[in-house]
């Protein structure tokens, strides 16, 4: 699975931090909504098109917060 994008709500601390990830594997697109940092709770959404996945990302990023896109490292070769 390849991670394409990552957004963060700009808040520190387990109770305040939220992340949204966009990933792809073959023809399937995945959105992960995580609350609470690395040890937090995640909800997953699966789509057959990038457009549908991005619609969910846009909806999730409409939540309050200073959302910013974080860099994604290119895959190792």
C-alpha positions in Angstrom: 0.0 0.0 0.0 1.3 3.4 -1.0 0.6 6.5 1.1 -0.2 9.4 -1.2 -1.1 12.3 1.1 -1.2 13.1 4.9 -3.0 15.9 6.6 -2.8 17.0 10.3 -5.1 19.3 12.2 -2.1 21.2 13.7 -2.8 20.3 17.3 -0.4 18.5 19.6 -1.4 16.1 22.3 -3.2 12.8 22.2 -6.6 14.1 22.9 -6.5 16.9 20.3 -4.5 15.5 17.4 -6.2 14.3 14.2 -4.7 12.9 11.0 -6.2 12.0 7.6 -4.3 9.7 5.2 -4.9 9.0 1.5 -3.5 5.6 0.4 -3.7 3.4 -2.7 -3.2 -0.2 -3.4 -3.7 -1.4 -7.0 -7.2 0.0 -8.0 -8.4 0.5 -4.4 -8.2 3.8 -2.6 -8.2 4.1 1.2 -8.8 7.0 3.5 -7.9 6.7 7.2 -9.2 9.1 9.8 -7.2 8.9 13.0 -7.8 10.6 16.3 -5.2 10.6 19.1 -1.9 10.3 17.2 0.0 7.1 16.5 -1.7 5.2 19.3 -5.1 6.6 18.6 -8.3 5.2 17.1 -8.7 5.0 13.3 -11.7 4.7 11.0 -11.1 3.4 7.5 -13.0 4.1 4.2 -12.4 2.1 1.0 -13.2 3.3 -2.5 -12.8 2.2 -6.1 -11.9 5.6 -7.4 -9.5 8.4 -6.4 -12.3 11.0 -6.9 -14.5 9.3 -4.3 -11.7 9.0 -1.8 -10.8 12.7 -2.3 -14.5 13.7 -1.7 -14.2 12.0 1.7 -10.9 13.7 2.4 -12.5 17.1 1.6 -15.4 16.3 4.0 -13.1 15.3 6.8 -10.8 18.4 6.4 -13.9 20.6 6.7 -13.8 19.8 10.5 -12.4 22.6 12.7 -8.6 22.8 12.9 -5.6 24.4 11.2 -5.4 21.5 8.7 -2.1 21.3 6.8 -0.7 18.8 4.3 2.4 17.0 5.5 5.1 15.7 3.2 5.1 12.1 2.2 8.4 10.5 1.6 8.8 8.8 -1.8 9.0 5.0 -1.7 12.5 3.5 -1.2 14.0 2.0 -4.4 
